[in-house]
Amino acid sequence: MNQQSINLLKELTTKIGISGDEKKVSRYLNERYIGLCDEVIYDNLGSIFAVKKCGKENAKRVMVCAHMDEVGFLITDIHENGLLSFIKIGSVENSTLYASRVKIVTESDEIIGTIVGNEDAIAKPDIKGFRMDVGATSKNEVENLGIHVGASAVLDGEFHLLNDKRMLAKAIDSRSGCALGVELLEAVKDMHFDFDLYVGASVMEEVGQRGGTTATGMIQPDMGIVLDGGKANDFNGKNNDVGQLGKGVLVRYYDKGMMPNRGLLDTLVSTCQNNNICYQYYYSMGTTDSAWVHKLFSGCPTLTVGVCARNPQTGNAEIDCDDYHCAKEALIHVVKGLNENKIQEYKEFNR
């Protein structure tokens, strides 16, 4: 994995963007997309896509979609003692919250704090007994920091490279897909396709694939590739664990929201085999944007490409450098191998 990829992931994971408040990530992606595409477009929820046009009338459309949002919190109450009540945005395990550091977003700053709790809340654990502590001793002090009810916050987690093999950071389990999209655009910058290519990132995936739905409605793709990962299940170190760090790109043959197009799935496997790219079969009881991309309108053959992560949706998510490189190489090869006839074959594969 090269330094350029590492730097890209570091930049993306340091941006704060919970579901519904992703502008900092979107603006960064816009900067990276310019010069790699013909235009940048948005849906009305904020999902962003770089478009490479082929110039053909009524050309087929391929949608490559990551998601830019991360799990987090909204402040619901500021107490007289300076502590803050909050609710979760997205699937955050209560057991990961106590004593975690957080960053609360104000109009002009990012305020560091930590999550505290009473004994009952820690033992259960129960979010109702947790509070955020920003070092203030009164409600007035909190408000003077620019924090108000409705302010967003995320789990804080700096980017670290572990033993030159793995990357640790908040949101890296989701933003790795955003990075893959940027690197795909760079790899095909000078290529000309016979289809229109849309590469970007949706908003509000963590709260029910909302941006993936509206972005699909905007693009109306003939084929989709969703860039997202899944939870690593290799804690016990068994060779048959589903989702292992260091074993390659995920061949996601099932999840709760989508049955993948088998033609596309076979293409991913053969692409990996023909190019010596490590891959692993994977299934999940979770969902991704593919849950909506593949079934809107008359249907869209869809594939999910990504890497697994330990500690997903925490401030210390971890992915493997080799897995990311495998996902990048597989994605680039699959897209470079597409043409109008192959896209039509995938659309007809289940007939």
Phi, psi and omega in degrees: 000130186273167183294330179299317179294318180298315180296321179297314179295323178298315180298316183292322184283340178280344177286141177261128180198081176287166179306126180092354180214062189257011189303324181296322178288316181300318181292326176294315179298320178302318178298322181284329182287325184301130183094348180251002186208177179274327177200161175245130182236161180227149164271180187277001171260346178117357176299143187235139180219136170271136185242125170253113185266144179268344179091357180272142176288137180056038180293151174293155184237129176248125182251119176249114194231118167262187169226142188261349185278162177228161176291160180183213188213158169237136179286128182250341181199143174246115185275161183298335179273005176092000177270157187239129170274157185205163170241160180272143172244109186095179186273090176250126179289129179303327183293344181268358192273317189302129178071006175288148173277148178228161170238125179257131185268126171247181181295333186233001188203172172236113188266124178282140175207187177219162179261126179244164181199161176277171186299320180296318180295321180292321183289327188289306346279153185227119185298335181295337179263006178261150175221158170265140182237116180253015179087006180272154180248002179205162176299321181298319179297319179299313182294327177292339175281353181092009180271133180223166175300133184097351177294148182262157179211156176226162171291132182276137178197106181293156176282131175222141172264120185262113175056028181058019183237328186224157183241136183237126179187161169292146171065005181290338178293332177259318184289346174301326176294320176298319179295318178301321179297316178299315183290329173297313179300320178296322183289330183251015184308317185261009179270151175242122180257166173261021175219162176273131182251125177246119181234125182188205186214139180267166173256163168056034175291323185292347180244027174118032173053042185287313179292327177298326179291310183290325179294321176296321177296324179289315187276323185052064187287156170270341179205147181229144170232118180260130183260097182203158184251220181185170183285132173287138181237043188250024183301324184275353176073025179271147183293338181259013176298142179270111182092090182238130175297134177090003182257002173110183180298147180278128169262092190275096186269353176197139161213176188296337185255347186208140165260114187292157173294121186293330176296317177293320179298316178297322178296319178299315180296312181294325177298315178296317181296317184286342183241017178054044179258127179291139179215161178216140177286144189210142169225161186209149172267006176268185179226161174227183176301339179300337179302328179258324182303319189282345188238000178285154181057233182267008179102154185213115176303127190224145178231144174252129179235130179180191182233155178273160184222142167274150179054044179296154178058038172228181176280358184224053175287147185227130174232162182265136181299318180294322177299316180298316179298319178296317178297319179297312182296317179297315180300312182297316180296318180297313182293319179297333181274359182279150168206175185302318182293319179295321179299318178295323177299319178295323180294332182260003190299325184268011181273000000 
